Amino acid sequence: MKSFISICCLLFLLPNLYADPIDLKAGMKITASVTINPRTYNLNGLTKIDNPVILIEGHDIVVDFNHSVLQGSNDKNNPDEFYGLGILIKKGSSNITIKNAVIHGYKVAILADSTENLSIEHCDLSYNYRQHLQSNREREDVSDWMSYHHNEKDEWLRYGAAIYLRKCNKASISNNIVTGGQCALMMTGTEKTTVFDNDFSFNSGIGIGLYRSSNNNIYHNRLDYNIRGYSDGKYKRGQDSAAILVFEQSSNNIFAYNLATHSGDGFFLWAGQTTMDSGKGGSNDNFIYGNDFSYAPTNGVEITFSKNLVMKNIIKECDHGIWGGYSYDTDITDNSFENNRIAIAIEHGQNINIALNGFTGDKTGVKLWSREKQPEDWAYAKLRNTESRNYWIAANRFTSNNIAYDIMGTDTVVFSGNTKLMVNQNLVLGERWDNVDTSREGAILDMDYNKDERLQKINATSLPPVTVPQTKNEMRITQWGPYDFRYPLIWLKDIDKTGLYHFEVLAPKGNWSIQQINGFAIISKGSDSFPSTIIAKADTTQQQLGIKLLYTGPAYLNQFGKQTTGNSVFEYRSFHPQTKWDVNWYKWDGEYDPAKDFLQFTQLFNQQPVYSTTTDKIDYTWWGAIGKNLPADSFATVAVTKMNLKEGNYRIGITADDFVKLYIDGKEFIDAWNAKYTENDEDTHHRKQIRLSKGEHEFKIIHAEKTGLATLMFYIDPEN
């Protein structure tokens, strides 16, 4: 009887198994299992995300794309212009499998809405949407910062995604590749999903992101180099990029055996705005086990306003190994810390166990502290006790640390059986501390931990093998995200005190030669193979500087995922208009409120400025006052210059907070005189193209700052 049933089931499946493959067409609706003819389909999406190129709807459907390519935005060149949705799995569908798809060039490659038992496997969803980054080697631009605080209305979609899961249950995401994008996998309201054996590396934002998503298992993924906002030796704030992001009431998840190095944060967890407003909930009881979170310019692990278990992770060469601000009832057990500035930093923590960890070469092992006053606008601090108290620090090993413990503003810290070797200072005590008990510090403890039973839910495994370069100085952030070591690149590493430019010449294989030099004199060069170096002196009287190199070697994928021949040109270029800006600052009051009447506001400039200067570039970020005895808020900036330019097309941009207008030759060119442009950091940058005639052109910037952070940055660059 069983054999008869099996044969009947097989006969039922035969029409689908052996049906002729089909071609993809824009607007197609798939409601039954199918195989796609393997070729490239150039199908542009629509501007609205809810209108897909391909719709999949129904139950028990397998769509085998057979390695065919779905290419969107064929009328666009740059990733920040990509638009549309490739595939939508419609709400209410179940038991859908998508496999062997190659999808490029969309704002979102695959979006699944309220599906059950979805499987996405063996797909390449690389080179979809990503923002054009404005930060450079010298300084960061606030418009590159990302924000995840709200996603109740799918606000995260503004950053694009390779895969976006909305309210899905029991999905399986495995063996997929996402690189050269901004966000790989984003999950909102998603439960009981497994994410394993994927490679989500070299993206400019997030590897895996969770929002109100709980009870998921995420393990054995490659999540290296999900990074933006880093310049070696200059700044290292990451701009809220992360290998793993866990936000807003995301609890009871397992994160195990993931290789998550060289990312803004390795692991970035926050309780959520709900908790900040109510004092309740959090992203709690997540199990973070056996991962490698090394080489994060900010935090290897950030766990804030929540309670979690962090065990057996590797955390090397981060600013903070673990940042645990306002964490509570948290265990940090048997982790390996090495060469971090501060291995464990906890502000206002409560009931924390720090045990069995190894600290090697960290400047400070454990730093605990509190502030005397909490921010007035934090409901959390008013609704909960936020004292720093109740730490047990036991059986840890400290080797070659400058300071083992740095404690202030904390009550009740008990040390037991910690060992020290070549530690300069054992304990630094600041102000406002009580009941710091070191009486058992010299005791010998025989401790062990109980292996969490949740690990039984995932396969026993190990970290994926390391395939990416190690150490922080291997991170090079281009205008489109992290360099992925797949294509030739000439990289300006430094301009030394004598004005010499030091370049790295990089590629995986092949040789290079100098093809053209503009505005540089070559002082020295390394070998003609990779990696190599060039040292050059710039002619400071030249507006346009450039070095073009000829690559010869194997074909490669460029930074946009396009196959490039073994003989191609790659270059460095920069534009330095020979100009001086006259800059005046004014203080304004309610009579000249910039949000009310622009013409009335400009009457302010009939008054005497509070400060004046000249500068060769407009490149300001004010974290406080604009200068000594000068305002920090309610000020205006007027900057004017004349530039003598060659005829051509120019890209002109400006980043400003709060209000800005740009005039060229007396005509308004950029109008961002509206508070809506500061609602999100990315909205503070404005960029347009213009063709300018040969000769002198006047540029005038009018800027107004209300409160908080202020910034004003001007960009001009010829298109060729």
Summary of the structure (lengths in Angstrom):
residues: 720
radius of gyration: 27.8
end to end distance: 74.6
largest distance: 97.5
contacts: 2541
relative contact order: 0.07
helix: 10%
strand: 46%
